[in-house]
Amino acid sequence: MKKADKNLELIRKMMQKTFALRQQTIVNTCPPVKELMELWPALKMESEVMCNGTCPWYEFQRITNQNLPNTLYSELDRHIPRLMTLFRQKAAKTGKTSDALAEILKIYDEQELHDVHTKCTTILHALPVYLHEDVSGFFRTCTDISDEPLLLDVAVALLTVVTDNDRSPVHFQPVKISVVIESEIVVNLSRFADAFLVMFGLIYALHLSYPRGLTEHF
């Protein structure tokens, strides 16, 4: 076994060993997320929030006994065709919601590659629009990676970092997607759906509330 693999194995064992203490601390004292991350920095690791099927000790599975990526991606894969049909039917009508869906679908249709990642990204952006939920506070965009994004008083958010001033409601090739909790960037990922997964896992792991106005979406 490589040294890196041994280190990960040790981290997982220690996270499992301290799981009860961690949950007791979170539930009883509700410390700031930044403090929790300092106590258990492994929570910032993507592999510690999600279970990829190779190890049963990741945080979300410790709480729910569910494999988060496998479950969510399989359900998305099952529902994507029907959801896309619903979105296109709604987009063909008139109204603010229809116009917003039409714009998202237009951007999706213009992509050269319609793989699972572009489909999941489209669905995750279109669903709250279809449900008439407000995504403005949760889906955020930073147009300059050299600037500090305005994250003051942000409870939870997914921050998409792009290289230009594109005002598109959905980006399929961003610089990165940052998971933001309590105004702090917790982890950066390259794909929107993976960032959504990590956010979902951290909401469970840290006993956070769903984003205000997006309870149906989640």
C-alpha positions in Angstrom: 0.0 0.0 0.0 1.3 3.5 -0.9 2.1 6.0 1.8 -0.8 8.2 0.7 -3.2 5.4 0.8 -2.0 4.4 4.3 -2.5 8.0 5.5 -6.0 8.1 4.1 -6.8 4.8 5.8 -5.5 6.1 9.1 -7.5 9.3 8.7 -10.7 7.3 8.1 -10.1 5.1 11.1 -9.5 8.2 13.3 -12.6 9.9 12.0 -14.6 6.8 12.7 -13.2 6.6 16.2 -14.0 10.2 17.0 -17.4 10.2 15.2 -19.5 10.0 18.4 -17.6 12.8 20.1 -17.9 14.9 16.9 -21.7 14.4 16.8 -22.0 15.1 20.5 -20.0 18.4 20.1 -22.1 19.5 17.1 -25.5 18.7 18.6 -24.8 19.9 22.1 -22.7 23.0 21.6 -23.3 24.1 18.0 -19.9 25.5 17.5 -19.0 27.7 14.4 -18.2 25.6 11.4 -14.7 27.2 11.2 -14.0 25.9 14.7 -15.2 22.4 13.8 -13.0 22.4 10.7 -10.1 23.3 12.9 -10.9 20.4 15.3 -11.5 17.9 12.4 -9.7 19.2 9.3 -10.5 15.9 7.5 -14.1 17.2 7.1 -12.6 19.5 4.4 -11.6 16.5 2.4 -14.0 15.6 -0.4 -13.4 11.9 0.3 -14.4 12.3 4.0 -17.7 13.9 3.2 -18.8 11.5 0.4 -18.5 7.8 0.2 -17.3 6.6 -3.2 -18.1 3.0 -2.5 -14.6 1.9 -1.6 -14.8 2.6 2.1 -17.9 2.6 4.4 -16.5 5.1 6.9 -17.1 8.4 5.3 -19.1 11.0 7.2 -22.4 11.0 5.4 -22.5 7.2 5.5 -21.7 7.2 9.2 -24.8 9.2 9.8 -27.3 7.8 7.3 -25.9 4.5 6.2 -26.3 5.7 2.6 -23.7 6.0 -0.1 -24.3 9.6 -1.1 -22.8 9.8 -4.6 -24.1 6.5 -5.7 -27.6 7.3 -4.4 -27.9 10.8 -5.8 -26.3 10.1 -9.2 -28.4 7.0 -9.7 -31.6 8.9 -8.8 -30.6 11.8 -11.1 -29.9 9.4 -13.9 -33.3 7.8 -13.4 -35.2 11.1 -13.3 -33.2 13.2 -15.8 -35.2 12.2 -19.0 -38.6 13.0 -17.3 -37.3 16.2 -15.7 -35.8 17.5 -19.0 -39.2 16.8 -20.6 -41.0 18.8 -17.9 -38.6 21.7 -18.1 -38.9 21.9 -21.9 -42.7 21.8 -21.7 -42.6 24.6 -19.2 -40.0 26.6 -21.2 -42.2 26.5 -24.2 -44.8 28.6 -22.4 -44.8 32.2 -21.4 -43.9 33.8 -18.1 -40.9 34.5 -15.9 -40.3 30.9 -14.9 -40.6 29.7 -18.5 -38.1 32.3 -19.7 -35.6 31.4 -17.0 -35.9 27.7 -17.9 -35.6 28.4 -21.6 -32.3 30.3 -21.0 -30.8 27.4 -19.0 -31.9 24.9 -21.6 -30.6 27.0 -24.5 -27.1 27.1 -22.8 -27.3 23.3 -22.3 -28.3 22.7 -26.0 -25.4 24.8 -27.2 -22.9 22.5 -25.4 -20.9 20.2 -27.7 -20.9 17.5 -25.1 -24.1 16.3 -23.3 -22.6 13.9 -20.8 -23.7 13.1 -17.3 -22.0 16.1 -15.8 -23.6 18.7 -18.1 -27.0 17.0 -17.6 -26.7 17.0 -13.8 -25.5 20.6 -13.8 -28.5 21.6 -15.9 -31.0 19.7 -13.7 -29.6 21.1 -10.5 -29.9 24.6 -11.8 -33.3 24.2 -13.5 -35.1 22.3 -10.7 -35.4 25.2 -8.2 -36.5 27.5 -11.0 -39.2 25.0 -11.9 -40.2 24.8 -8.2 -40.4 28.7 -8.0 -37.6 28.8 -5.4 -35.1 31.6 -5.0 -31.5 30.5 -5.9 -30.0 34.0 -5.8 -28.5 33.6 -2.3 -27.3 30.0 -2.8 -26.0 29.9 -6.4 -23.4 32.7 -6.6 -20.8 33.7 -9.2 -17.4 35.3 -8.8 -16.1 36.7 -12.1 -12.5 37.4 -11.0 -10.5 34.8 -9.2 -8.0 37.5 -8.0 -10.7 39.3 -6.1 -12.1 38.4 -2.7 -15.7 37.3 -3.2 -18.4 39.0 -1.1 -19.3 36.2 1.3 -20.3 38.2 4.4 -23.2 36.7 6.3 -23.5 33.8 3.8 -24.8 30.8 5.6 -24.4 28.2 2.8 -23.7 28.8 -0.9 -22.1 27.3 -4.0 -19.7 29.9 -5.5 -18.9 29.4 -9.2 -15.6 31.0 -10.2 -15.4 32.0 -13.9 -12.8 33.8 -16.0 -14.9 36.5 -17.6 -18.0 38.6 -17.1 -20.4 36.0 -18.4 -23.8 36.5 -16.7 -25.0 33.1 -17.7 -27.2 31.4 -15.0 -25.2 28.1 -15.5 -21.5 27.4 -16.3 -20.4 24.1 -17.5 -16.6 24.8 -17.5 -15.9 27.0 -14.5 -12.5 27.7 -13.0 -13.8 26.0 -9.9 -16.8 25.6 -7.6 -16.4 26.7 -4.0 -18.5 25.2 -1.2 -19.2 28.1 1.2 -20.4 27.6 4.8 -20.7 30.4 7.3 -18.9 32.8 5.0 -15.9 30.5 4.8 -14.8 28.6 1.6 -14.6 25.0 2.8 -13.5 23.2 -0.3 -13.0 23.8 -4.0 -14.1 21.3 -6.7 -14.1 21.3 -10.5 -17.7 20.1 -11.2 -20.9 21.6 -10.0 -22.7 18.3 -9.2 -19.8 17.2 -7.1 -19.8 20.5 -5.2 -23.6 20.0 -4.6 -22.9 16.6 -3.3 -20.3 17.8 -0.9 -22.6 20.6 0.3 -25.4 18.1 0.9 -23.0 15.8 2.8 -21.7 18.7 5.0 -25.3 19.9 5.7 -25.9 16.5 7.2 -22.5 16.1 8.9 -22.6 19.5 10.5 -26.4 19.5 11.3 -27.0 22.6 9.2 -30.4 23.9 7.9 -31.2 23.7 4.3 -30.6 27.0 2.4 -33.5 29.4 3.0 -35.9 29.2 0.2 -34.5 26.0 -1.3 -36.0 23.3 1.0 -38.0 21.7 -1.9 -34.9 21.6 -4.1 -32.8 19.9 -1.5 
